[in-house]
Amino acid sequence: MRAVPNVLPIAGTDPTGGAGVQADLKAISATGGYGMSAITALVAQNTRGVRSVHYPPAAFLRAQLDAVADDVAIDAVKIGMLGTVEIIHAVADWLAEVRPPVVVLDPVMVATSGDRLLDADAEAALAELASRADVLTPNVPELAVLAGAAPASDFDGVLEQARRVAARTGALIAAKGGHLHDDEVRDALVGAAGVLTQVTHPRVATTSTHGTGCSLSSALATRYAVGGDWPRALAEATDWLAAAIGAAHELQVGGGHGPVHHFGPLWRRAGGALPARLVDDWWQRAAAVRRATLADPFVRGLGDGSVPLAAFRWYIAQDSLYLDTYAELLDAAARLATDPVEREFWRNCSTSAIETERALHGQWLPAGGDAAQPGPATTGYLDHLRAAEATGDYAVLSAALLPCFWVYAEVGDHLAALNRAGHPYGEWLGTYGDEAFAATTRQAVAITERAAQASGPVGRDAAETAFLRSCIDELDFFAAPLR
């Protein structure tokens, strides 16, 4: 498998650059591939809508495809807008002869307005082409067309339609929840037997969604070509797209539905414009680790009360050991801070950590017990934080300390919502939903953002690395009691 896969999008154009082949090429480059292209249609469009479409002869499309295949080893193909029966048949014949290793089909059939883009014969031909794909990436209206049903009104309905289409075509379906109106956007990979994996991202309030379908399908093809695993590819592609949507406000393109910022998560490394909030970019990059933390058996057991008391007490003992050193590191951040308000913040947090540690010992740990020894997860996490302190870089240490606030707050919100009368750990879960801690977390996020923005490119990269490593250490710390 090539380190940088060659990915061929087969699709129409967008002269404003936000959708079609132009979006495909940006998405492929942003997610680790080398992009090529074969053009199926020349589209006169902008962010407000489509004005005219010109379809070159199908024979010319076939000439483009043959020219690429005769010279370049193709690792993945993404298929977008096709438009006519002749073009669909040309692509189907070429796939049958060349047999590329990966085919992702984005079945462009329904416009954002809800209008059908293909006539009945073309829709039938596209449905037949779907059986040659490994993965289909329809939006909610397109999935309904493939399923022969009305568009689903909720994600359970989307999953059921996806399962039926997967059973009929033999392809996996990337079921997408972007067209629904939930606060969170859910996407899933669905086969004939049901859901293989599901990912969730907060919905971003934006009108800059032009080209999201094109971009996701190209990113999915690229990440599979890189890693060879569809669930992982879906997680990586959707994490990237969520960050690109979140950065879209940095662009000012057109007066309609603007494009996503394909390179928003990467421009900082290239010396371009900084994201509006660096820490939001880091938070999105840690999405897969954060999902794994919420799904960890110990966290789930805390939520439903099934964690054995011995494992819970071991966790509390490790937390106390951790907080002893964490308080010292918060003091170190106070010494590095030049702003008096920030200095006072870190010192107050250090005092609070010591008080929390004493309360934990008194309430949950048996009196007169043997002193706990730090486990591997505790030792590894603290060694990482000490290394961040040793850099002497305020931004790096702040970033390393931040996940103990931010990830803990996210887990806390999740667990506090599961509390109930008679829960064996109800008093503990109640502490998670504390608004004072939520306010402290927001302040820690803002301080870390200011420190990172004030740092140079090398410092910012080191801060991001420290933050992401701490997110992984948070996961390991929660997982340790049941290992």
C-alpha positions as CSV (number, residue, x, y, z in Angstrom):
1,M,0.0,0.0,0.0
2,R,1.4,3.4,-1.1
3,A,2.2,5.9,1.7
4,V,0.4,8.5,-0.5
5,P,-2.4,6.8,-2.5
6,N,-3.4,7.9,-6.0
7,V,-7.1,8.8,-5.9
8,L,-9.2,9.4,-9.0
9,P,-12.4,11.5,-8.7
10,I,-14.8,11.1,-11.6
11,A,-17.2,14.0,-11.4
12,G,-18.4,17.4,-12.7
13,T,-16.9,20.8,-12.0
14,D,-17.6,23.8,-9.9
15,P,-16.0,27.1,-11.1
16,T,-16.3,28.6,-7.6
17,G,-14.2,25.7,-6.2
18,G,-16.5,24.5,-3.4
19,A,-18.0,21.4,-4.8
20,G,-17.4,18.8,-7.6
21,V,-13.9,17.9,-8.8
22,Q,-12.4,21.0,-7.3
23,A,-13.7,20.0,-3.8
24,D,-12.7,16.4,-4.4
25,L,-9.1,17.4,-5.1
26,K,-8.9,19.6,-2.0
27,A,-10.4,16.9,0.2
28,I,-8.0,14.3,-1.2
29,S,-5.0,16.5,-0.7
30,A,-6.1,17.5,2.8
31,T,-6.6,13.9,3.9
32,G,-3.4,12.4,2.6
33,G,-3.8,11.5,-1.0
34,Y,-2.6,12.5,-4.5
35,G,-5.6,13.6,-6.5
36,M,-6.3,13.2,-10.2
37,S,-9.5,13.8,-12.1
38,A,-11.8,12.8,-15.0
39,I,-14.5,15.3,-15.9
40,T,-18.0,14.2,-16.5
41,A,-19.7,17.6,-16.8
42,L,-18.8,21.2,-17.1
43,V,-21.1,23.1,-14.7
44,A,-21.8,26.8,-14.7
45,Q,-22.7,27.3,-11.0
46,N,-21.8,29.4,-8.0
47,T,-22.7,29.4,-4.3
48,R,-26.2,30.4,-5.1
49,G,-27.1,27.6,-7.6
50,V,-26.6,25.9,-10.9
51,R,-27.1,27.9,-14.2
52,S,-26.1,25.5,-16.9
53,V,-24.6,22.1,-17.5
54,H,-22.6,20.8,-20.5
55,Y,-21.9,17.1,-20.8
56,P,-18.9,16.2,-23.0
57,P,-19.4,13.1,-25.1
58,A,-19.2,9.8,-23.1
59,A,-16.4,8.7,-25.5
60,F,-14.3,11.6,-24.3
61,L,-14.8,10.7,-20.7
62,R,-13.7,7.2,-21.5
63,A,-10.6,8.6,-23.1
64,Q,-9.8,10.5,-19.9
65,L,-10.2,7.4,-17.8
66,D,-8.1,5.3,-20.1
67,A,-5.3,7.9,-20.2
68,V,-5.1,7.9,-16.4
69,A,-5.3,4.1,-16.0
70,D,-2.7,3.5,-18.8
71,D,-0.1,5.5,-16.8
72,V,-0.9,5.7,-13.1
73,A,-1.6,3.0,-10.5
74,I,-5.0,3.9,-9.1
75,D,-5.5,3.2,-5.5
76,A,-9.1,4.5,-5.1
77,V,-11.8,5.9,-7.2
78,K,-14.5,8.4,-6.1
79,I,-17.5,8.8,-8.4
80,G,-19.6,11.9,-8.2
81,M,-21.9,13.6,-10.7
82,L,-22.6,11.5,-13.8
83,G,-25.8,13.0,-15.2
84,T,-26.7,10.8,-18.2
85,V,-27.3,7.2,-19.0
86,E,-24.4,7.2,-21.5
87,I,-21.9,8.6,-19.0
88,I,-23.1,6.1,-16.3
89,H,-22.6,3.2,-18.7
90,A,-19.2,4.5,-19.8
91,V,-18.0,4.6,-16.1
92,A,-19.6,1.1,-15.4
93,D,-17.8,-0.4,-18.4
94,W,-14.5,1.1,-17.4
95,L,-14.8,-0.1,-13.8
96,A,-15.5,-3.6,-15.1
97,E,-12.3,-3.6,-17.2
98,V,-9.9,-1.8,-14.9
99,R,-11.3,-3.1,-11.5
100,P,-9.8,-0.4,-9.3
101,P,-9.2,-1.7,-5.7
102,V,-11.5,0.9,-4.0
103,V,-14.7,2.5,-5.4
104,V,-16.7,5.1,-3.4
105,L,-19.9,6.3,-5.2
106,D,-21.6,9.5,-4.2
107,P,-24.9,9.1,-5.9
108,V,-25.7,12.6,-7.0
109,M,-29.4,12.4,-7.6
110,V,-31.2,15.1,-5.6
111,A,-30.4,18.9,-5.5
112,T,-30.4,20.8,-2.2
113,S,-33.7,22.2,-3.2
114,G,-35.2,18.7,-3.3
115,D,-35.4,18.6,-7.2
116,R,-34.5,15.3,-8.9
117,L,-31.4,15.8,-11.0
118,L,-31.7,12.6,-13.1
119,D,-34.4,11.2,-15.3
120,A,-35.9,7.7,-14.6
121,D,-33.5,5.9,-16.9
122,A,-30.4,7.5,-15.5
123,E,-31.6,6.8,-11.9
124,A,-32.0,3.1,-12.8
125,A,-28.6,3.0,-14.4
126,L,-27.0,4.7,-11.4
127,A,-28.8,2.2,-9.1
128,E,-27.2,-0.6,-11.1
129,L,-23.8,1.1,-10.9
130,A,-24.1,1.0,-7.2
131,S,-23.5,-2.7,-7.2
132,R,-19.9,-2.0,-8.5
133,A,-19.1,0.2,-5.5
134,D,-17.5,-0.7,-2.2
135,V,-19.3,2.2,-0.4
136,L,-22.2,4.5,-1.3
137,T,-22.4,8.0,0.4
138,P,-26.0,9.2,-0.3
139,N,-27.5,12.1,1.6
140,V,-31.0,11.5,3.1
141,P,-33.0,12.3,0.0
142,E,-30.7,10.3,-2.2
143,L,-30.8,7.3,0.1
144,A,-34.6,7.5,0.0
145,V,-34.5,7.3,-3.8
146,L,-32.2,4.2,-3.7
147,A,-34.5,2.6,-1.1
148,G,-37.7,3.5,-3.0
149,A,-39.2,5.3,0.0
150,A,-39.9,8.7,1.3
151,P,-37.0,10.5,3.0
152,A,-36.4,9.4,6.5
153,S,-37.4,11.8,9.3
154,D,-35.0,10.5,11.9
155,F,-31.7,8.7,12.1
156,D,-33.2,5.3,12.9
157,G,-35.1,5.6,9.7
158,V,-31.9,6.5,7.8
159,L,-30.2,3.4,9.2
160,E,-33.0,1.1,8.2
161,Q,-33.1,2.5,4.6
162,A,-29.3,2.1,4.5
163,R,-29.5,-1.5,5.6
164,R,-32.0,-2.3,2.9
165,V,-29.9,-0.6,0.2
166,A,-26.8,-2.4,1.4
167,A,-28.6,-5.8,1.2
168,R,-29.7,-5.1,-2.4
169,T,-26.4,-3.6,-3.7
170,G,-23.8,-5.5,-1.7
171,A,-22.1,-2.2,-0.9
172,L,-21.6,-0.6,2.4
173,I,-23.6,2.6,3.0
174,A,-22.2,5.7,4.7
175,A,-25.5,6.8,6.3
176,K,-25.3,10.5,6.9
177,G,-27.4,12.6,9.3
178,G,-26.4,16.0,8.0
179,H,-29.8,16.7,6.5
180,L,-31.6,16.0,9.7
181,H,-32.1,18.6,12.4
182,D,-30.6,17.0,15.5
183,D,-28.1,19.0,17.7
184,E,-25.5,16.3,16.9
185,V,-24.7,15.0,13.4
186,R,-24.6,11.2,13.4
187,D,-23.0,9.2,10.6
188,A,-22.8,5.5,10.4
189,L,-21.3,2.7,8.2
190,V,-24.1,0.2,7.5
191,G,-24.0,-3.2,5.9
192,A,-26.7,-5.8,5.1
193,A,-26.5,-7.0,8.7
194,G,-26.8,-3.6,10.3
195,V,-24.5,-0.9,11.7
196,L,-20.8,-1.5,11.6
197,T,-19.7,1.7,13.3
198,Q,-21.2,5.1,14.2
199,V,-19.6,8.5,14.8
200,T,-21.1,11.7,16.2
201,H,-20.1,15.3,16.0
202,P,-21.7,18.5,17.3
203,R,-23.7,20.3,14.6
204,V,-22.0,23.5,13.5
205,A,-24.3,26.5,13.0
206,T,-23.3,27.6,9.5
207,T,-24.5,28.1,6.0
208,S,-21.1,27.0,4.6
209,T,-22.0,23.5,3.6
210,H,-21.5,23.7,-0.2
211,G,-19.7,20.6,-1.3
212,T,-19.8,18.6,1.9
213,G,-21.1,15.4,0.1
214,C,-18.3,15.6,-2.5
215,S,-15.7,16.3,0.1
216,L,-16.7,13.5,2.5
217,S,-16.8,10.8,-0.2
218,S,-13.4,11.8,-1.4
219,A,-12.0,11.9,2.1
220,L,-13.5,8.5,2.8
221,A,-11.9,7.0,-0.3
222,T,-8.6,8.5,0.6
223,R,-8.5,7.5,4.2
224,Y,-9.4,3.9,3.3
225,A,-6.7,3.8,0.7
226,V,-4.3,5.0,3.4
227,G,-5.4,2.6,6.2
228,G,-7.4,-0.2,4.7
229,D,-10.1,-0.1,7.4
230,W,-13.6,1.3,6.6
231,P,-14.7,2.1,10.2
232,R,-11.5,4.0,10.8
233,A,-11.7,5.7,7.5
234,L,-15.2,7.0,8.4
235,A,-14.1,8.3,11.8
236,E,-11.1,10.0,10.2
237,A,-13.0,11.5,7.3
238,T,-15.8,12.8,9.4
239,D,-13.4,14.2,12.0
240,W,-11.6,16.1,9.2
241,L,-14.9,17.3,7.7
242,A,-16.2,18.5,11.0
243,A,-13.0,20.6,11.4
244,A,-13.3,21.9,7.9
245,I,-16.9,23.0,8.4
246,G,-15.9,24.6,11.7
247,A,-13.3,26.6,10.0
248,A,-15.5,27.6,7.1
249,H,-16.3,31.0,8.6
250,E,-12.7,32.0,7.9
251,L,-13.4,32.0,4.2
252,Q,-15.5,34.7,2.4
253,V,-16.6,33.0,-0.8
254,G,-19.8,34.0,-2.6
255,G,-23.2,35.2,-1.3
256,G,-25.0,31.9,-1.0
257,H,-24.0,28.6,0.7
258,G,-20.3,29.0,1.0
259,P,-17.7,26.2,0.8
260,V,-16.1,24.3,3.7
261,H,-12.5,25.3,4.5
262,H,-10.8,22.1,3.3
263,F,-7.4,23.2,4.4
264,G,-8.5,25.1,7.5
265,P,-7.1,22.4,9.9
266,L,-3.7,22.5,8.0
267,W,-3.0,26.1,7.1
268,R,-1.5,26.9,10.5
269,R,1.3,24.3,9.8
270,A,1.8,25.8,6.4
271,G,2.3,29.3,7.8
272,G,-1.1,30.5,6.6
273,A,-4.0,32.0,8.6
274,L,-4.6,30.7,12.1
275,P,-8.0,29.1,12.9
276,A,-10.3,31.4,14.8
277,R,-9.7,29.1,17.9
278,L,-6.7,26.8,17.8
279,V,-8.1,24.8,20.7
280,D,-11.3,24.0,18.8
281,D,-9.1,22.5,16.1
282,W,-7.3,20.4,18.7
283,W,-10.7,19.3,20.2
284,Q,-11.9,18.1,16.8
285,R,-8.6,16.3,16.2
286,A,-9.2,14.4,19.5
287,A,-12.7,13.4,18.6
288,A,-12.0,9.7,18.1
289,V,-10.1,9.5,21.4
290,R,-13.0,11.3,23.2
291,R,-15.5,9.0,21.7
292,A,-13.5,6.0,22.9
293,T,-13.4,7.5,26.4
294,L,-17.1,7.8,26.6
295,A,-17.5,4.3,25.3
296,D,-14.9,2.8,27.7
297,P,-16.2,0.0,29.9
298,F,-15.2,1.7,33.2
299,V,-17.0,5.0,32.1
300,R,-20.0,3.0,31.0
301,G,-20.0,1.1,34.3
302,L,-19.9,4.3,36.3
303,G,-22.9,5.4,34.4
304,D,-25.0,2.3,35.0
305,G,-23.6,1.6,38.5
306,S,-22.1,-1.8,37.5
307,V,-18.4,-1.0,38.3
308,P,-17.2,-3.2,41.2
309,L,-16.5,-1.2,44.4
310,A,-12.9,-2.4,44.5
311,A,-12.3,-1.1,41.0
312,F,-13.9,2.2,41.8
313,R,-11.8,2.6,45.0
314,W,-8.7,1.8,43.0
315,Y,-9.6,4.5,40.6
316,I,-10.2,7.0,43.4
317,A,-6.8,6.1,44.9
318,Q,-5.1,6.6,41.6
319,D,-6.9,9.9,41.1
320,S,-5.6,11.1,44.5
321,L,-2.1,10.2,43.5
322,Y,-2.5,12.0,40.2
323,L,-4.0,15.1,41.9
324,D,-1.0,15.4,44.2
325,T,1.4,16.0,41.3
326,Y,-1.2,17.8,39.2
327,A,-1.5,20.5,41.9
328,E,2.3,21.0,41.7
329,L,2.1,21.3,37.9
330,L,-0.8,23.9,38.2
331,D,1.6,25.9,40.4
332,A,4.2,25.6,37.8
333,A,1.8,27.0,35.2
334,A,1.2,29.9,37.6
335,R,4.9,30.6,37.8
336,L,5.2,30.7,34.0
337,A,2.1,32.9,33.5
338,T,2.9,36.6,32.9
339,D,-0.7,37.8,33.2
340,P,-1.7,38.3,36.9
341,V,-5.3,37.0,36.3
342,E,-4.0,33.8,34.7
343,R,-1.4,33.4,37.4
344,E,-4.2,33.6,40.1
345,F,-6.4,31.2,38.1
346,W,-3.7,28.4,38.1
347,R,-3.0,29.0,41.8
348,N,-6.7,28.7,42.7
349,C,-6.9,25.5,40.6
350,S,-3.9,24.1,42.4
351,T,-5.5,24.7,45.8
352,S,-8.8,23.2,44.6
353,A,-6.9,20.1,43.4
354,I,-5.4,19.6,46.9
355,E,-8.8,20.0,48.6
356,T,-10.4,17.5,46.2
357,E,-7.7,15.0,46.9
358,R,-8.3,15.2,50.6
359,A,-12.1,14.9,50.2
360,L,-11.6,11.8,48.0
361,H,-9.4,10.1,50.6
362,G,-11.9,10.9,53.4
363,Q,-15.0,9.8,51.6
364,W,-14.2,6.8,49.4
365,L,-11.0,5.2,50.6
366,P,-11.0,2.9,53.6
367,A,-9.2,4.4,56.7
368,G,-5.8,2.9,57.6
369,G,-5.5,1.1,54.2
370,D,-2.1,0.5,52.5
371,A,-0.8,3.5,50.5
372,A,-1.7,3.0,46.9
373,Q,1.1,2.7,44.3
374,P,0.7,4.5,41.0
375,G,-0.4,2.3,38.2
376,P,1.2,2.4,34.7
377,A,-1.5,4.8,33.3
378,T,-1.0,7.2,36.2
379,T,2.7,7.1,35.9
380,G,2.6,7.6,32.1
381,Y,0.2,10.6,32.4
382,L,2.3,12.3,35.1
383,D,5.5,11.7,33.2
384,H,4.0,13.4,30.2
385,L,2.9,16.4,32.2
386,R,6.3,16.7,33.9
387,A,7.9,16.6,30.4
388,A,5.6,19.5,29.3
389,E,6.7,21.5,32.4
390,A,10.3,20.8,31.6
391,T,10.0,22.6,28.3
392,G,9.5,25.8,30.2
393,D,6.9,26.8,27.5
394,Y,3.7,28.2,29.0
395,A,1.6,27.3,26.0
396,V,2.9,23.7,26.0
397,L,2.2,23.2,29.7
398,S,-1.2,24.9,29.5
399,A,-2.1,22.6,26.6
400,A,-1.0,19.5,28.4
401,L,-3.0,20.4,31.5
402,L,-6.2,21.3,29.6
403,P,-7.6,17.9,28.9
404,C,-7.9,17.2,32.7
405,F,-10.4,20.0,32.7
406,W,-12.0,19.6,29.3
407,V,-12.2,15.8,28.8
408,Y,-13.2,15.4,32.4
409,A,-16.0,18.0,32.0
410,E,-17.2,16.1,28.9
411,V,-17.2,12.8,30.7
412,G,-18.8,14.5,33.7
413,D,-21.7,15.9,31.7
414,H,-22.3,12.5,30.2
415,L,-22.2,10.7,33.6
416,A,-24.2,13.4,35.5
417,A,-27.1,12.8,33.0
418,L,-27.2,9.1,34.0
419,N,-27.4,9.8,37.8
420,R,-30.6,8.5,39.5
421,A,-32.0,7.8,42.9
422,G,-30.2,4.9,44.6
423,H,-27.2,4.9,42.2
424,P,-24.3,3.3,44.1
425,Y,-22.0,6.2,42.9
426,G,-24.7,8.8,42.8
427,E,-22.9,11.3,45.0
428,W,-19.8,11.0,42.9
429,L,-21.7,11.4,39.7
430,G,-23.4,14.5,41.1
431,T,-20.0,16.2,41.4
432,Y,-19.4,15.9,37.7
433,G,-22.2,18.2,36.7
434,D,-21.0,21.1,38.8
435,E,-21.4,24.4,37.0
436,A,-18.5,25.9,38.8
437,F,-16.2,23.3,37.3
438,A,-17.8,24.0,33.9
439,A,-16.9,27.7,34.3
440,T,-13.4,26.8,35.4
441,T,-13.0,24.6,32.3
442,R,-14.2,27.4,30.0
443,Q,-11.6,29.7,31.6
444,A,-8.8,27.1,31.2
445,V,-9.8,26.8,27.5
446,A,-9.6,30.5,27.0
447,I,-6.2,30.9,28.7
448,T,-4.7,28.0,26.7
449,E,-6.0,29.6,23.5
450,R,-4.4,32.9,24.3
451,A,-1.1,31.2,25.1
452,A,-1.1,29.1,21.9
453,Q,-2.0,32.1,19.8
454,A,0.9,34.1,21.3
455,S,3.3,31.3,20.6
456,G,5.3,30.8,17.4
457,P,4.6,28.0,14.9
458,V,7.0,25.5,16.6
459,G,5.4,26.3,20.0
460,R,1.9,25.9,18.7
461,D,2.7,22.5,17.2
462,A,4.3,21.4,20.4
463,A,1.3,22.6,22.4
464,E,-1.1,20.7,20.1
465,T,1.0,17.5,20.5
466,A,1.0,17.9,24.2
467,F,-2.8,18.4,24.3
468,L,-3.5,15.3,22.1
469,R,-1.2,13.2,24.1
470,S,-3.0,14.2,27.3
471,C,-6.3,13.3,25.7
472,I,-5.0,9.8,25.1
473,D,-3.7,9.7,28.7
474,E,-7.2,10.6,30.0
475,L,-8.6,7.6,28.1
476,D,-5.9,5.3,29.5
477,F,-6.5,6.6,33.0
478,F,-10.3,5.9,32.8
479,A,-9.6,2.5,31.3
480,A,-7.0,1.4,33.8
481,P,-9.3,0.2,36.7
482,L,-10.8,-2.7,34.7
483,R,-7.6,-3.7,33.0
